[in-house]
Amino acid sequence: MDTTILIAQIAGIVAGGAPLVLAAVGETFTERAGVVNLSLDGSLMLSALAAFVIGVGSGSVLVGALSGMFVGLMVALVVAFSSIELKQNQVAVGFVLTLLCRDLAIFLGTPHRSEPGLPVPYMPIPILKDIPVLGPIFFDQNLFTYLSFVAIIGAWFWIFRTKAGLALRTVGERPETAFARGVNVNLSRYLYAALGGALVGLGGAAYTLSITTSWVETQIAGNGWIALAIVIFGGWNPFRVALGVYLVAALRAFVTGIQGQVGRQVVELLNALPWVLMLATLMLVSSSEWLLKVTPRRLHPLIHALLRARPPAALGTVFEQEGRS
């Protein structure tokens, strides 16, 4: 295969994975704070619709993106409020919300299926775009792809290299300890749920403003569940999460590339592969301790790097915070 074509294909995979990166990094923030936002799939769809309709109506990609972020933020805050204030089960509330948002998006989006979208122009970065190999892949992209890079690097640095990130991890692991050290646990959970939800909404906006450039609900539905699985696969680490996203994006690009060469049934089967791989990965992650026992010691570093994933200890729990609201 020609090198230029290969580089272009890799650049397309990076761009195609941007919405899922934004959503998965957003969920990583939320779950690091101890909140499970299971509404991800419906939230992605509803924010994608809001971004498309408002973006097209206003003629502004920026307004559309902000609209999508607002929808994602509000949905996430409903999950946080129901858990923190109403003491409801986060998983149950999130599941109901994903169904509600999904059906609402399908209903409200019906009149907009034939509308043309707002294509996001490419924004090549001078000098950097001319770097051999890396330039076309990372520096000749559109705004949403650049934002996905910022999300990956910024989230990793914030979580693992700042004092605020240490407080975030403590809130998700041992909220009692965080509270004893002066951290307002419930306020932190609200803030990170809002941040995560906004990133999910931005991911939804990226689908209809950058990838599909139209409202096609079938191309967005299901991506929220994949994002949730990728967060687990990535061990709540932004770089590993991004790796999982790009693997899924590469598989999808492969399926798209061979559609004209195989039968429809084969294509449908290949389209199901991301789900099969996610299920297999989750099973492997959950059995990593067993794998360490039955595999040669020389393979242990690889297993640790790829499969070791322990969720935040306080994930999905309610913290009874006294003395602060």
C-alpha positions as CSV (number, residue, x, y, z in Angstrom):
1,M,0.0,0.0,0.0
2,D,1.2,3.5,-0.9
3,T,2.6,5.4,2.2
4,T,0.5,8.5,1.4
5,I,-2.7,6.5,1.4
6,L,-1.8,4.7,4.6
7,I,-1.1,8.1,6.4
8,A,-4.4,9.4,5.1
9,Q,-6.2,6.4,6.4
10,I,-4.6,6.8,9.9
11,A,-5.5,10.5,9.9
12,G,-9.1,9.5,9.1
13,I,-9.1,7.0,12.0
14,V,-7.9,9.7,14.4
15,A,-10.5,12.2,13.1
16,G,-13.3,9.5,13.2
17,G,-12.5,8.6,16.8
18,A,-12.6,12.2,18.1
19,P,-16.3,12.2,19.2
20,L,-15.8,8.9,21.0
21,V,-12.6,10.2,22.6
22,L,-14.4,13.3,24.0
23,A,-17.3,11.2,25.4
24,A,-15.0,8.6,26.9
25,V,-12.7,11.1,28.5
26,G,-15.7,12.9,29.9
27,E,-17.0,9.7,31.5
28,T,-13.5,9.1,32.9
29,F,-13.7,12.4,34.8
30,T,-17.2,11.6,36.0
31,E,-16.4,8.1,37.2
32,R,-13.1,9.2,38.8
33,A,-15.3,11.3,41.1
34,G,-17.4,8.3,42.0
35,V,-20.4,9.0,39.7
36,V,-21.6,6.5,37.1
37,N,-23.3,8.3,34.2
38,L,-25.0,5.5,32.5
39,S,-27.1,7.9,30.4
40,L,-24.2,8.3,28.0
41,D,-25.8,6.8,24.9
42,G,-29.0,8.8,25.1
43,S,-27.0,11.9,26.1
44,L,-24.8,11.6,23.1
45,M,-27.8,11.4,20.8
46,L,-29.7,14.3,22.3
47,S,-26.7,16.5,22.4
48,A,-25.9,15.6,18.8
49,L,-29.4,16.6,17.8
50,A,-29.3,19.9,19.7
51,A,-25.9,20.8,18.3
52,F,-27.1,20.0,14.7
53,V,-30.4,21.8,14.9
54,I,-29.1,24.9,16.8
55,G,-25.9,25.0,14.8
56,V,-27.7,24.9,11.4
57,G,-30.3,27.3,12.7
58,S,-27.7,29.8,13.8
59,G,-25.2,29.1,11.1
60,S,-22.5,28.8,13.7
61,V,-20.5,25.6,14.5
62,L,-19.5,27.2,17.8
63,V,-23.1,27.9,18.9
64,G,-24.0,24.3,17.9
65,A,-21.1,22.9,19.9
66,L,-22.0,24.9,23.0
67,S,-25.6,23.8,22.7
68,G,-24.5,20.1,22.6
69,M,-22.3,20.7,25.7
70,F,-25.2,22.3,27.6
71,V,-27.5,19.3,26.9
72,G,-24.8,16.8,28.0
73,L,-24.0,18.9,31.1
74,M,-27.7,19.0,32.2
75,V,-28.3,15.3,31.7
76,A,-25.2,14.5,33.8
77,L,-26.3,16.9,36.5
78,V,-29.7,15.1,36.7
79,V,-27.8,11.9,37.4
80,A,-25.6,13.6,40.1
81,F,-28.6,15.3,41.7
82,S,-30.6,12.1,41.9
83,S,-27.7,10.4,43.6
84,I,-26.4,13.1,45.9
85,E,-29.6,14.8,47.0
86,L,-32.3,12.1,46.4
87,K,-30.0,9.1,47.3
88,Q,-31.2,7.2,44.2
89,N,-29.3,4.4,42.5
90,Q,-27.1,6.0,39.8
91,V,-27.2,3.0,37.5
92,A,-31.0,2.9,37.5
93,V,-31.4,6.6,37.0
94,G,-28.8,6.6,34.2
95,F,-30.4,3.7,32.4
96,V,-33.9,5.4,32.4
97,L,-32.3,8.7,31.2
98,T,-30.5,7.0,28.3
99,L,-33.8,5.6,27.1
100,L,-35.6,8.9,27.6
101,C,-33.0,10.9,25.8
102,R,-32.7,8.4,23.0
103,D,-36.4,8.3,22.3
104,L,-36.6,12.1,22.6
105,A,-33.8,12.6,20.2
106,I,-35.4,10.2,17.6
107,F,-38.8,11.9,18.0
108,L,-37.5,15.5,17.8
109,G,-35.0,14.7,15.1
110,T,-37.5,13.3,12.6
111,P,-38.2,16.6,10.8
112,H,-34.4,17.3,10.5
113,R,-33.3,14.1,8.8
114,S,-33.0,15.6,5.3
115,E,-31.4,18.9,6.3
116,P,-27.8,19.6,5.2
117,G,-25.4,20.2,8.0
118,L,-22.5,22.6,8.7
119,P,-19.3,21.0,7.6
120,V,-16.4,21.9,9.9
121,P,-13.5,23.2,7.9
122,Y,-10.0,21.7,8.3
123,M,-7.5,23.8,10.3
124,P,-4.0,22.8,9.3
125,I,-1.4,24.1,11.7
126,P,1.4,25.9,9.8
127,I,4.9,24.3,9.9
128,L,3.6,21.4,12.1
129,K,1.5,20.0,9.3
130,D,4.6,19.6,7.2
131,I,6.3,17.2,9.6
132,P,6.8,13.9,7.8
133,V,4.1,11.3,8.8
134,L,3.1,12.9,12.1
135,G,2.1,16.2,10.4
136,P,-0.8,15.0,8.3
137,I,-2.0,12.7,11.0
138,F,-2.1,15.1,14.0
139,F,-1.8,18.6,12.6
140,D,-4.0,18.7,9.5
141,Q,-7.3,18.1,11.2
142,N,-10.4,20.0,12.2
143,L,-11.3,21.7,15.5
144,F,-13.0,18.8,17.1
145,T,-10.1,16.5,16.5
146,Y,-7.7,19.0,18.0
147,L,-10.1,19.3,21.0
148,S,-9.9,15.5,21.4
149,F,-6.1,15.7,21.7
150,V,-6.4,18.5,24.3
151,A,-9.0,16.4,26.2
152,I,-6.6,13.4,26.3
153,I,-3.5,15.2,27.4
154,G,-5.3,17.7,29.6
155,A,-7.3,15.0,31.4
156,W,-4.2,12.9,32.0
157,F,-2.2,15.8,33.3
158,W,-5.1,17.0,35.6
159,I,-5.8,13.6,37.1
160,F,-2.3,12.4,37.6
161,R,-0.1,15.4,37.8
162,T,-2.0,18.1,39.8
163,K,-3.1,18.5,43.4
164,A,-6.7,18.9,42.2
165,G,-6.4,15.6,40.4
166,L,-5.2,13.9,43.6
167,A,-8.2,15.3,45.4
168,L,-10.4,14.0,42.5
169,R,-8.9,10.5,42.8
170,T,-9.4,10.6,46.6
171,V,-13.0,11.5,46.2
172,G,-13.6,8.5,43.9
173,E,-11.5,6.1,46.0
174,R,-12.0,7.2,49.7
175,P,-14.5,10.1,50.0
176,E,-14.3,9.9,53.8
177,T,-10.6,10.7,53.6
178,A,-11.1,13.5,51.1
179,F,-13.8,15.0,53.3
180,A,-11.5,14.8,56.4
181,R,-8.9,16.7,54.5
182,G,-11.3,19.5,53.7
183,V,-12.6,18.5,50.3
184,N,-16.3,19.1,49.6
185,V,-17.0,15.7,48.2
186,N,-20.5,16.2,46.9
187,L,-19.6,19.6,45.3
188,S,-16.6,17.9,43.6
189,R,-19.0,15.2,42.3
190,Y,-21.3,17.8,40.9
191,L,-18.4,19.7,39.2
192,Y,-16.9,16.6,37.6
193,A,-20.2,15.2,36.6
194,A,-20.9,18.6,34.9
195,L,-17.4,18.6,33.2
196,G,-17.8,15.0,32.1
197,G,-21.3,15.7,30.8
198,A,-20.1,18.7,28.9
199,L,-17.4,16.7,27.2
200,V,-20.0,14.0,26.3
201,G,-22.2,16.8,24.8
202,L,-19.2,18.0,22.8
203,G,-18.7,14.5,21.6
204,G,-22.3,14.4,20.5
205,A,-21.8,17.7,18.7
206,A,-18.8,16.4,16.9
207,Y,-20.8,13.6,15.4
208,T,-23.3,15.8,13.7
209,L,-21.1,18.7,13.0
210,S,-17.9,16.9,12.0
211,I,-18.5,13.2,11.2
212,T,-21.9,12.7,9.7
213,T,-22.6,16.5,9.0
214,S,-26.3,15.6,9.2
215,W,-28.8,14.1,11.6
216,V,-28.7,10.3,11.3
217,E,-29.6,8.8,14.6
218,T,-28.5,5.2,13.6
219,Q,-24.9,6.4,13.2
220,I,-24.8,7.7,16.7
221,A,-26.9,5.2,18.6
222,G,-24.8,2.6,20.5
223,N,-21.7,4.7,20.7
224,G,-22.4,5.7,24.3
225,W,-22.4,2.0,25.4
226,I,-19.1,1.5,23.6
227,A,-17.6,4.6,25.3
228,L,-18.6,3.2,28.7
229,A,-16.9,-0.1,27.9
230,I,-13.8,1.7,26.7
231,V,-13.5,3.6,30.0
232,I,-13.4,0.2,31.8
233,F,-10.9,-1.2,29.2
234,G,-8.8,1.9,29.6
235,G,-8.6,1.5,33.4
236,W,-9.9,5.1,33.9
237,N,-6.7,6.4,32.3
238,P,-7.2,8.9,29.5
239,F,-4.3,7.6,27.3
240,R,-5.5,4.0,27.5
241,V,-9.0,5.1,26.9
242,A,-7.9,6.9,23.8
243,L,-6.1,3.8,22.6
244,G,-9.3,1.8,23.0
245,V,-11.2,4.4,21.0
246,Y,-8.7,4.4,18.1
247,L,-8.8,0.6,18.0
248,V,-12.6,0.7,17.5
249,A,-12.3,3.5,15.0
250,A,-9.7,1.5,13.0
251,L,-12.0,-1.5,13.0
252,R,-14.9,0.6,11.7
253,A,-12.7,2.1,9.0
254,F,-11.7,-1.4,7.9
255,V,-15.3,-2.5,7.7
256,T,-16.2,0.7,5.7
257,G,-13.3,0.0,3.3
258,I,-14.3,-3.5,2.4
259,Q,-18.1,-2.9,2.1
260,G,-17.9,-3.0,-1.7
261,Q,-16.0,-6.2,-1.8
262,V,-18.1,-8.5,0.4
263,G,-21.8,-9.3,0.8
264,R,-24.2,-7.4,3.0
265,Q,-24.4,-10.2,5.6
266,V,-20.7,-10.1,6.0
267,V,-20.7,-6.4,6.5
268,E,-23.5,-6.7,9.1
269,L,-21.4,-9.3,10.9
270,L,-18.3,-7.2,10.8
271,N,-20.3,-4.2,12.2
272,A,-21.0,-6.2,15.2
273,L,-17.3,-6.9,15.9
274,P,-16.8,-3.8,18.1
275,W,-19.4,-5.1,20.5
276,V,-17.9,-8.6,20.5
277,L,-14.4,-7.2,21.1
278,M,-15.7,-4.9,23.9
279,L,-17.4,-7.9,25.6
280,A,-14.3,-10.0,25.2
281,T,-12.1,-7.2,26.5
282,L,-14.3,-6.7,29.6
283,M,-14.2,-10.4,30.3
284,L,-10.4,-10.3,30.0
285,V,-10.1,-7.3,32.2
286,S,-12.3,-8.9,34.9
287,S,-10.2,-12.0,34.8
288,S,-6.7,-10.3,34.7
289,E,-5.8,-11.7,38.1
290,W,-6.5,-15.3,36.9
291,L,-4.4,-14.6,33.7
292,L,-1.5,-13.5,35.9
293,K,-1.6,-16.9,37.6
294,V,-1.7,-19.0,34.5
295,T,0.7,-17.1,32.2
296,P,4.5,-17.0,32.2
297,R,6.0,-14.3,34.4
298,R,7.6,-12.6,31.4
299,L,4.1,-11.8,30.1
300,H,3.0,-10.1,33.3
301,P,4.1,-6.6,32.4
302,L,2.1,-6.8,29.2
303,I,-1.0,-8.0,31.0
304,H,-0.6,-5.3,33.6
305,A,-0.2,-2.6,30.9
306,L,-3.2,-3.7,28.8
307,L,-5.7,-5.4,31.1
308,R,-5.3,-4.3,34.7
309,A,-8.2,-2.1,35.5
310,R,-9.6,-1.4,39.0
311,P,-12.6,0.9,39.2
312,P,-12.6,3.7,41.8
313,A,-13.5,2.1,45.1
314,A,-16.4,4.5,45.8
315,L,-17.8,4.4,42.2
316,G,-21.6,4.5,42.3
317,T,-21.9,5.0,46.0
318,V,-23.6,7.8,48.0
319,F,-21.6,9.8,50.4
320,E,-23.4,11.1,53.5
321,Q,-21.6,14.4,53.9
322,E,-22.2,16.2,57.2
323,G,-21.4,19.7,58.0
324,R,-21.4,20.9,54.3
325,S,-24.1,21.2,51.8
